[in-house]
Amino acid sequence: MTNENQQEMAAMDAELAASSEWKPCLKLPVIVHVREQRPGEVHVSTREGITPVRPDDLIMRGVAGEEYPIGRELFKRTYTFDLSQADCHDDAELMRDIRTIADADFGRGEWTPECESAARRLRARLRDKP
């Protein structure tokens, strides 16, 4: 973990410690991947352990490459395949950063320094957004 990441984590920890039990937050706009279940797939190995898969679940891959099941209804309410609906989709730098994260992270299954730089720029843009 870089020094800048450690500083960001320390700032987040301090903010959480100073808050009430529940602190409102905004989910970062990240690209995740989804797939149909494989034939005979009855569970996925998540970061929390083995998780059963229901017959109508889709399988998502998160920002760290982790997999988890998600019901189709929840998926339909919270995700879209239309990436043009991103807040600033006309911003070339923003889209380049999003593609860097998605392609490098999910395409090769590793979190690269380029991904970390792109994620840092996205977090900074969200903090500075009016």
N, C-alpha and C positions, 0 to 999 in steps of 0.2 A: 504494500500500500504506500502510495507516495505521500510526501509531507503535506501536500495540499489536500489530499483525501483525508488524512488524519485530522487536519484542521477542520474540514467540513463536518466530519463525524463528531468531533468534539463540540462544535457549535450546535449541531443538531441535538446531541445529548444534553447540553446545557439548556436549550430551549424546551425540550421535553421535561426536564427536571423542574423547570420553573412554572410549568403549566398545571392545570387541573388534571383530573383523571383522564379525560378525553381531550385531545387537541385537534382542532380542525386542520386538515391538510388537503393539498391538491395533488392528484396523481399526475406524474409527469407524462406528457404525450410520447409514448414509446410504441414502437412497432413490435408486436409479438406474432408468432406464427401459430396456425391451427391446422389440425388434420383430422380426418375420420379415424375411428378406431380401426386397428388391424384385426383381421379375422381371428377369433378366439381370444382376443385381448380382454382380460377380466380385471386387470389392475395396472397401475403405473407406479414407478418408483419416484416419489416426490422427495423434496428436501425434508419433509416431515416423516417419511417412511413409505411403506407400501400403502397405496390408496386404491380402494375398489373403484371400478368404472361401471357406471350404469349403462344400460343398453342405448340410451339416446345421447350419451355424453360425447362431446368432441374432446380432443386432446390438444392442450395448448402448450407451447414452449415459451417460457418467460425470458426476461432480459439476461438471466445468468445461465440460460440453456436448460433450466429445470423444466420438467413436464408436470402437468396436472390436468385432471379432468374438469370440464366445464359443461354444464347443461346447455342444450341448444337455446332454450328460452333466454337464459341469462346472457349467452353469447349475443343473441340477436338484439337484446336491449342495451348492451354496452360496447359492442364492437361493430366495425364496418369494414368491408373489403375495399371501399372507395377511399383511397389514401388522399384524394384531392380534397377531402373534407377537413384536412388538417388546418388549424387556425391560420397559419401563414404560408399556405402551400405555394404562393407565388414568390416567396422569398427563396432565391436560389441557394444561399448559404445554409439556411435552415434545412431545406430538403437534402442538400449534400450531406449535412451532419446526420440526419435521420437515416439516409441510405448507407453511410459509413458504418453506423452502429448495426443496422440490420444485416448488411452484406457481410461485414467482417465477423461480427459476433455469431450470427446464425449460419452463415455460409460455410464457415470453417470450424464452428463450435468453440471458438476461443475469444476471449476479451483482450483486444490488442491495445497498445498505447494510443493508436489512432481513435479507437472507440472511446477510450477514456477522455481524450481531448474533446471529441465531439460531444460526449455527454456533459462535460464540464461547461462547454459553450451553451448547450441547451439549458442547463440549470441556471446559468447566469442570465440568459435571455428571459427565462420565466420570472426570476427574481426582479429584473429591471422593467418588466412589462407594466405599462400604466394601468 
